């Protein structure tokens, strides 16, 4: 079943790639960058958000239909929305993944090649570049790269480095990163786990233990497939990127327009 779904996913993405607009194309290329660079999930979510906010404001600035995220619509009349999206995605990904610059150059050339030369193309690329730079600037001091030392608490119930690598805490600064839509990172943050001595903690622990066994008799086949589907470890698009993969499939099925994809 899992292999069948994987083959279906590949088939759908082949179709998407054949008909992709600049938004879908940059989305796919960004997911590829996340996989090859093994970007951790929190940073992957941030990078994808920056990319798609830039793509949206760039396209919406040419054909104003929605409230912008950062940049007010102001593209020259007649500017090419396709060129704007192509350039915006290029500028963002060049900034976020500079090690792949030659690849981004090739992708941009491929996206711009079908667009006829002329003022609409020129205006579109200039607009897309300015929007992308504004979006990047808006996230420059969002706290994503702040240095926050984390000293593990050596008491039961607190996280500490574990076998086999004893890796340090991942992104301890993330609770303070400026959200893209929420008022604060803690706006909908759930409460912590129940006390270790509580019956709820014991019941939850046993449930995880039983369901997580390699050959668990308690875990249904569907639960196994769901776990495999969402595992998304290193070298994948990560859980945030997984949602973008699903969105791309929906877009292909519904034949969405450039602005709808943005």
N, C-alpha and C positions, 0 to 999 in steps of 0.2 A: 504493500500500500504506500509506504513512504517513498520507495523508489519510483512508483508510478506517479506520485505527486511531483517528485523532483523533475521527472521527464516532462510532465505537463508544464511546469514552471519554465523550463528551458525553452519549450516550444512557444509559449506565450511571449517570452522575452525576445525570441527571434523575430516574431511578428512585430513587437513593439519597436525593435531596433530598425526594422525595415520601414516603418511609417512614422518614426519619432519626429517630433518637433524639437526646437532647441531646449525647451523645458524638460521634456522626457529624456532627451539625450544627455544633458548635463546631470540630471538625476542619476541616470545609469552610470555615467562616468564617475560621479562622486561616490557611488556605492562601490565601484571598482577600486577607487583610491582607498576607501575605508578598509576593504578586504586586504589589499596588498600591503598597506602600511600597518595593518592590525590596530587601527584606531580604537581605543577603549569606548564603550557605549556612551558615557557622559559627553566626551568630546565629539563623538560621532553625531549625537543629537544636536549639539551646538553648531557644528559645521554644516549639517544639513539645513538647520533653521536659517543660518546666515545666507546660504545659497538660495534657498527658496524665497526668502523675504526679498532678496535682491532681484530675483527673477520676476516676482510678482510686481514689485514697485516699478521695475523697468517696463514691463508689458502694460501695466495699468496706466503708466504715465503717457503712453502713446495712445491708448484707447481707454480713457478714464470711465470706468464702470463701477468702481468700488472705492471705499475709503482706503487710502494708502497706509502703509505701516510706518514709514519714516519720511519718504520723499514725496512731496506734493507733485501731482501731474504737471509737467512743464516741457514735455518733448516738443520740438518744432512740428508744426503742422505737416502732415504727410510723412513723418518719419516711419521707418520700417520697424514694426514690432518684432519681427523675426530677428533682425539685426541687433536690436536692443537686447533681446534675451540672449542671443549668442554672445555678445560682448560682456554682458553682466555676469553670466556664468563663468566666462573665461577669467575675468578680473578676480572674482571671488576665489575660484579654485586655484588660481596662480598664487594667491596670497596664502591660502590655507595649506596647500600642498606644493610648495616651491620645488621640491625635489623632482616633481613630475612635469616641469615646465615645458620640455620639448614635446611631451604628449599633449599638453593643453594647447600648444601652438598648432599642432596637427589637427586637433579636434575643432579649434576655432576656424581654421582655414576650410575645413570640410563643411562646416555650418554656414559660412559666409559665401562659399563658392556659388550656390544656386541663386543667390540674391543678385539681381541686376545692379551693375555699377550705376551710381548716380547720387543725387542729393538725399533721397530717402534712406539709402543705405548708409551714407556718411553720417547723416543726422541720427540715425538709429544707433549706430555704434558709439557715437559720442555720448548720446543720452544714456545708453546702457552702462558705459564706463563710469560716468559721473554718479549714477545711482549706486552702482556696486561700491564705489569708493566711499560714498556717504554711509552705506550700510556697514561696511567694515569699520569706519570711524566710529559709528554709534556703539560698536561692541568692543572697542579698543580697551576700555577700562571697566569691563563687566565683571572682573574678578576671576575669570577662568584660569588665569596663570598666576594668581597670587600664591605666595609661599606661606603655607600654614603648617607648622610642625604638628605632628600627631604623636603623642606619647601614650602607648597602650596602657590601659588600666589592668593591672594584674589581679583581678578579682573575678570570681565566677559571674557569668552573665554579661561580661564585657568582651568586645572583640579584641583579638590579638593575632599577630602573624601565626600562620599554621603551616604544617607540612604540605608539600615537600620543599617549597622554595623559601618559605618564611618571608614572602613579599610584603613590603610596607603597605599601609592603608592607601587605597586608590582614591585620589582626588579629595582629600579632606577639606579642601577649600570650596567644594561644590555647593554646600548649603548656603553660601553667601554670594553665589553667582547671580547676577541680575537676570531675572526671568524675561522671557520674550513676551508673555501675555499676562502672567499672574502678577498680582500686586507685590508679592514677596515669595521667596522660596518656601516659606513655612505656611502659606495661606491654606493649603489643603493637606499639610503633612499629618499622617496618622500618628497616633500615640505609639509609644515604645512597646516592647513585648511585655507580657504579664510577668509578675515576680516569679523567680525561680522556684519558690516554695509553694506556688499556687497549683491547684488542680488543673487549671487551664493550660499552664505551661507543660505540665506532665502529659496531658492528653495530646497537645500539639506535637510534642517531641516524639511520642509514640507513633502518631500518624505519619510524620515525616519519615521516621525510621522504617515503618512498614511499607509505605509507598515507594521509598527510595531504594529498597533492596534491588540488587541486580536482577534477581528472578523472583520478584515479589508475587505472591499469590493473591495479594490484596489489590494490586494495581490492574485495572482493566486494560485491554488492548488499546482502547481509545485514549486513555490517559498516557500510555506509553508513547503513542504517536504524537500526542500534543506536546509531551516533554521533548521529544526529538525535534519537533517542528520549531519550538521556541528556544532550543538550547543556544544557538547563535553564539558560539564561542569565538576565540581568536581566529582571524582569517576569514570570517564571515562579514556580512553587512551589519552585524550586531542587531539587537532587538529594535532600536530606533530605525535602522535602515530596513529592517524586515517590513515595517509598516510602509515605507516608501516603495518597496518591491510590490506590496499588495496594491498600493495606490496606482502604480504604473499598470498593473493588470486591469484594474477597474477602468482606467482611462482608455486602454486599448479596446476593452469590451464596449464601452459607451461612445467611442470615437469623439472624445472631448476636444474642444478647440484650444488654441494656444492660451487664451486668457483663462479658460476653465482649468487647464493644467497648472497654470501659474498660481 
